[in-house]
Amino acid sequence: FNARTTKVRPEVPVQVTIVPKTDRTYKFFLRSPQVQWFVQRVARIPKGSDWGAGRAPVGNITWKEVYHIAKAKSMDPQLVGIPLRTICLSVRHTAAAMGVTVTRDLLPEFSKRDDQPVEELEALRKEIRLRNKASRKPGKK
């Protein structure tokens, strides 16, 4: 396991599928991160929209970025043999469900998204989580 994950950066979540065998050995598959993680990183948003495509977009990505995400996901064992176009459409639908629009070029209101460092996204995620936790009514879990 350690030999196969040496090239993976520490901040990248790796999906692992472990298959036990009857002779007490196991086989495991490493997969790329979820599409949501890729879309959040590319769009520089800490969290997707709570309402999906029904409200104003929370981010924007280009079709070129969708293609690169699909290219990375096409290496997953369950997606081998599936056309890249199909994977691109799946990435696009996931982005839409998160409230992220996909366009040919970046929309003007999201043109400065690259100014925000990707490293700050995890801190923003934690801050949102704490804010949501504090806003819940006390006594309910």
HUTARA-V989341 format. One line per field, one symbol per residue. phi: phi as a letter, one per 30 degrees, with the letter a starting at -180 (. if undefined). Layout:
BEGIN
phi=???
END
This chain:
BEGIN
phi=.dddcddddddcdcdbcccdcdcicbbbccbdddeedddddddhcdadddciddbddcabbcddddddddddddddedcdjdedddddddddddddddicdcbdbddedcdcddddddddddddddddddddddddddjcb
END
